[in-house]
Amino acid sequence: MSRPGPEYDRYFEGNRANWDERVPIHLASRSYDVTGFLRGEKLLTRVEREEMGDVRGKRLLHLQCHFGMDTLNWARLGATVTGLDLSPAAIEAARRLATYAEIADTRFIEANVYDAPAALGGETFDIVYTGIGAVNWLPDIRAWARAAAACVTPGGFFYIMECHPVLWSLDNTGAEPGFSLKYPYFETVEPGYIAGDALTYTDGPPLTQSPVSYEWNHGLGETIDALLQAGLRLDFVHEHREVYWQALPWMVPGEDPRAWVLPEHAELVPLMYSLRASKPA
């Protein structure tokens, strides 16, 4: 149960440095709104809360947790939480945020997601959760699925809400409505997308030290099959017509004030998916 080979270390290191530099930008951004979070206003998405159900008394592991805002929101809903992330700057910020928010009994661990079982000493959890914008930073979906499944206790479940691979494959630069395929839909050996524009997905200043990042797409079938092969049982998979940021320049706000939708013909393209898979008891 190991991470991809050493030929990927330069990509992991590049992404780690990139995310280290993102942390202070995101903490100060209007998009993340840490001040609102501290007031109890920056909640998880409605879909996540409804599909995950009651988490009170559950042990929850959040893989690729960034600086822990969503992790701590699950704690506010009653879970005992552990967050894990590649970025030491993010983990340090998550620990500070837990203190500022006065949320006790939380734990944040610095580790590559592929190393999660070893970093956690084989500990397992009732719920293993991955939030929006996580698996696109990973080169090997099968190794990821094995790592995630290893962290689920028998009788527990894994849940992910993520951008749809169809959305990731579209050209996101055009100002006028229209769909054009630009990036691979299926997983590739080399990164399918290399970003170097120095801006993150939030408001705030550009990156100056580590602007380059590396991303891969993973087909929905590839992802589902990887989880099944890792020993989980599929409970549901849902495809969604909204996404929680303006992923294409010509999107418009949806009924949910946090969501963006296509201005017309919403049935043409899935924008996100959510999936739950259980480990047999």
C-alpha positions as CSV (number, residue, x, y, z in Angstrom):
1,M,0.0,0.0,0.0
2,S,2.5,2.6,-1.2
3,R,2.4,5.9,-3.0
4,P,3.3,6.0,-6.7
5,G,6.9,5.5,-7.7
6,P,9.8,8.0,-7.1
7,E,9.3,9.4,-10.6
8,Y,6.3,11.3,-9.1
9,D,8.2,12.8,-6.2
10,R,8.9,16.0,-8.1
11,Y,5.2,16.5,-8.7
12,F,4.4,15.9,-5.1
13,E,7.1,18.3,-4.0
14,G,5.9,20.9,-6.5
15,N,2.3,20.7,-5.3
16,R,3.4,20.7,-1.7
17,A,5.3,24.0,-2.2
18,N,2.4,25.4,-4.2
19,W,-0.1,24.6,-1.5
20,D,2.2,25.9,1.3
21,E,2.2,29.3,-0.5
22,R,-1.6,29.2,-1.0
23,V,-2.3,28.9,2.7
24,P,-1.9,32.5,3.8
25,I,-3.6,33.7,0.6
26,H,-6.6,31.4,1.3
27,L,-6.7,32.3,5.0
28,A,-7.0,36.0,4.1
29,S,-9.4,35.5,1.2
30,R,-13.1,36.6,1.0
31,S,-13.8,33.3,-0.6
32,Y,-12.9,31.2,2.4
33,D,-14.2,33.8,4.8
34,V,-12.4,32.6,7.9
35,T,-14.0,35.4,10.0
36,G,-17.5,34.1,8.9
37,F,-16.4,30.5,9.8
38,L,-15.4,31.7,13.3
39,R,-18.9,33.2,13.6
40,G,-20.4,29.8,12.6
41,E,-21.6,31.1,9.2
42,K,-19.3,29.2,6.7
43,L,-21.0,25.8,6.5
44,L,-20.5,22.7,4.6
45,T,-22.6,22.3,1.4
46,R,-26.2,21.2,1.7
47,V,-25.5,18.1,-0.4
48,E,-22.7,16.9,1.8
49,R,-24.6,17.4,5.0
50,E,-27.7,15.6,3.6
51,E,-25.8,12.7,2.0
52,M,-23.4,12.1,4.9
53,G,-26.2,12.1,7.5
54,D,-25.8,12.4,11.2
55,V,-22.1,12.3,12.2
56,R,-22.6,12.8,15.9
57,G,-20.3,10.4,17.8
58,K,-18.5,9.2,14.7
59,R,-14.8,9.2,14.2
60,L,-14.1,11.0,10.9
61,L,-10.9,11.2,8.9
62,H,-10.7,14.1,6.3
63,L,-8.1,13.3,3.6
64,Q,-6.4,16.3,1.9
65,C,-8.0,18.6,4.5
66,H,-6.1,21.9,3.5
67,F,-6.3,24.2,6.5
68,G,-9.1,22.3,8.1
69,M,-12.2,24.5,7.7
70,D,-14.4,21.7,6.5
71,T,-12.8,19.2,8.9
72,L,-13.8,21.5,11.8
73,N,-17.3,22.0,10.4
74,W,-17.8,18.2,10.8
75,A,-16.5,18.6,14.4
76,R,-19.2,21.2,15.0
77,L,-21.7,18.7,13.8
78,G,-20.6,16.2,16.4
79,A,-17.8,14.1,14.8
80,T,-14.4,13.5,16.4
81,V,-12.2,14.6,13.6
82,T,-8.7,13.9,12.2
83,G,-7.5,15.9,9.2
84,L,-4.5,14.9,7.0
85,D,-2.7,17.0,4.4
86,L,0.5,17.1,2.5
87,S,1.2,20.7,3.3
88,P,2.9,21.5,6.6
89,A,1.8,25.1,6.4
90,A,-1.8,23.9,6.0
91,I,-1.6,21.6,9.0
92,E,-0.1,24.3,11.2
93,A,-2.9,26.7,10.1
94,A,-5.6,24.0,10.8
95,R,-4.3,23.5,14.3
96,R,-4.4,27.3,14.9
97,L,-7.9,27.5,13.5
98,A,-9.1,24.8,15.8
99,T,-7.8,26.8,18.7
100,Y,-9.3,30.1,17.5
101,A,-12.7,28.3,17.0
102,E,-12.4,26.7,20.4
103,I,-13.1,23.2,18.9
104,A,-11.4,20.6,21.1
105,D,-10.6,17.0,20.5
106,T,-9.3,17.5,17.0
107,R,-6.1,16.2,15.4
108,F,-4.2,17.3,12.2
109,I,-1.5,15.2,10.7
110,E,1.0,16.1,8.0
111,A,1.3,13.3,5.4
112,N,0.9,12.5,1.7
113,V,-2.6,11.0,1.3
114,Y,-1.0,7.8,-0.2
115,D,0.9,7.4,3.1
116,A,-2.3,7.8,5.3
117,P,-2.5,4.2,6.6
118,A,1.1,4.3,7.8
119,A,0.9,7.8,9.1
120,L,-2.1,6.9,11.1
121,G,-0.5,3.7,12.4
122,G,-3.2,1.5,10.9
123,E,-6.0,3.4,12.8
124,T,-9.5,3.1,11.1
125,F,-12.5,5.5,11.1
126,D,-16.2,5.3,10.9
127,I,-16.2,7.8,8.1
128,V,-13.4,8.7,5.6
129,Y,-14.3,11.9,3.8
130,T,-12.7,13.8,0.9
131,G,-14.0,17.2,-0.1
132,I,-14.1,19.3,-3.3
133,G,-11.0,19.7,-5.4
134,A,-8.8,16.9,-3.9
135,V,-8.2,13.9,-6.2
136,N,-7.2,16.1,-9.2
137,W,-3.8,16.6,-7.5
138,L,-3.2,12.8,-7.5
139,P,-1.6,10.7,-10.3
140,D,-2.9,7.2,-9.3
141,I,-6.5,6.7,-8.4
142,R,-6.1,3.0,-7.6
143,A,-3.4,3.6,-5.0
144,W,-5.5,6.4,-3.6
145,A,-8.5,4.2,-3.3
146,R,-6.5,1.5,-1.5
147,A,-5.2,4.0,1.0
148,A,-8.7,5.5,1.6
149,A,-10.3,2.1,2.0
150,A,-7.6,0.9,4.4
151,C,-8.6,3.8,6.7
152,V,-12.3,2.8,6.9
153,T,-13.3,0.6,9.8
154,P,-15.5,-2.4,8.9
155,G,-19.1,-1.2,8.9
156,G,-18.0,2.4,8.2
157,F,-18.1,4.3,4.9
158,F,-16.1,6.5,2.5
159,Y,-17.7,9.6,1.1
160,I,-16.5,12.0,-1.6
161,M,-18.0,15.1,-3.2
162,E,-15.8,16.2,-6.1
163,C,-15.7,18.0,-9.4
164,H,-16.9,15.8,-12.2
165,P,-14.2,14.5,-14.6
166,V,-16.3,15.8,-17.5
167,L,-16.0,19.3,-16.1
168,W,-12.2,18.9,-15.6
169,S,-11.9,17.9,-19.3
170,L,-13.5,21.1,-20.6
171,D,-11.7,24.3,-21.8
172,N,-12.3,26.7,-19.0
173,T,-10.9,29.9,-20.7
174,G,-13.6,30.8,-23.1
175,A,-15.7,33.8,-22.2
176,E,-18.7,32.8,-24.3
177,P,-21.1,29.8,-23.7
178,G,-19.9,26.7,-25.3
179,F,-18.2,23.3,-24.6
180,S,-14.8,22.4,-26.0
181,L,-12.8,19.4,-24.8
182,K,-9.2,20.4,-23.9
183,Y,-7.9,18.1,-21.2
184,P,-7.9,14.3,-20.8
185,Y,-11.0,12.7,-19.3
186,F,-9.1,9.5,-18.3
187,E,-6.1,9.2,-16.0
188,T,-2.8,9.8,-17.7
189,V,0.8,8.9,-16.6
190,E,2.0,12.4,-16.9
191,P,0.0,15.4,-15.5
192,G,-3.0,16.2,-17.7
193,Y,-2.9,19.8,-16.7
194,I,0.1,21.9,-15.6
195,A,-0.9,25.3,-14.1
196,G,1.5,28.1,-14.0
197,D,-0.7,31.2,-14.0
198,A,0.3,32.0,-10.4
199,L,-3.3,32.7,-9.3
200,T,-5.2,30.4,-7.0
201,Y,-8.9,29.8,-7.3
202,T,-9.7,32.4,-4.7
203,D,-9.3,36.2,-4.6
204,G,-6.0,37.5,-3.4
205,P,-2.4,38.1,-4.7
206,P,-0.6,35.8,-7.1
207,L,1.8,33.1,-6.0
208,T,5.4,34.3,-6.4
209,Q,7.6,31.4,-5.1
210,S,6.0,28.2,-6.3
211,P,3.4,29.1,-9.0
212,V,3.5,25.8,-10.9
213,S,1.2,22.9,-9.9
214,Y,0.4,19.5,-11.4
215,E,-3.0,17.9,-11.9
216,W,-4.6,14.7,-13.2
217,N,-8.1,13.8,-14.2
218,H,-9.7,10.4,-13.3
219,G,-12.8,9.1,-15.2
220,L,-15.8,8.4,-13.0
221,G,-15.7,4.7,-14.0
222,E,-12.0,4.5,-13.1
223,T,-12.7,6.1,-9.7
224,I,-15.7,3.8,-8.9
225,D,-13.8,0.7,-10.0
226,A,-10.8,1.6,-7.9
227,L,-12.9,1.8,-4.8
228,L,-14.7,-1.5,-5.6
229,Q,-11.3,-3.2,-6.2
230,A,-10.1,-1.8,-2.8
231,G,-12.9,-3.7,-1.1
232,L,-15.6,-1.1,-0.7
233,R,-19.3,-1.6,-1.7
234,L,-20.9,1.2,-3.6
235,D,-24.0,2.7,-1.8
236,F,-24.7,5.5,-4.3
237,V,-23.2,7.8,-6.9
238,H,-25.0,11.0,-7.8
239,E,-24.1,13.5,-10.5
240,H,-24.9,17.1,-10.0
241,R,-25.9,20.1,-12.1
242,E,-24.2,22.7,-9.9
243,V,-20.6,23.4,-8.8
244,Y,-19.4,25.4,-5.8
245,W,-17.3,28.0,-7.7
246,Q,-17.4,29.6,-11.1
247,A,-15.7,26.8,-12.9
248,L,-16.5,28.3,-16.4
249,P,-16.4,32.0,-16.9
250,W,-19.9,32.1,-18.3
251,M,-21.6,30.3,-15.4
252,V,-24.3,32.1,-13.4
253,P,-25.3,31.9,-9.8
254,G,-27.7,29.1,-8.9
255,E,-30.6,28.9,-6.5
256,D,-28.2,27.8,-3.8
257,P,-26.3,31.1,-3.1
258,R,-23.0,29.3,-3.0
259,A,-23.5,27.3,-6.3
260,W,-22.9,28.1,-9.9
261,V,-24.8,26.6,-12.8
262,L,-24.9,26.6,-16.6
263,P,-27.1,29.5,-17.9
264,E,-29.1,27.1,-20.0
265,H,-29.2,23.4,-20.9
266,A,-28.1,22.3,-17.5
267,E,-28.8,18.7,-18.6
268,L,-25.9,18.7,-21.1
269,V,-23.0,18.4,-18.7
270,P,-22.5,17.0,-15.2
271,L,-20.5,19.4,-13.0
272,M,-20.0,17.5,-9.8
273,Y,-20.5,14.0,-8.4
274,S,-20.9,12.6,-4.9
275,L,-20.3,9.0,-3.9
276,R,-20.6,6.8,-0.8
277,A,-19.1,3.4,-0.5
278,S,-19.2,1.2,2.6
279,K,-16.8,-1.4,4.0
280,P,-18.5,-4.7,4.8
281,A,-18.6,-5.4,8.6
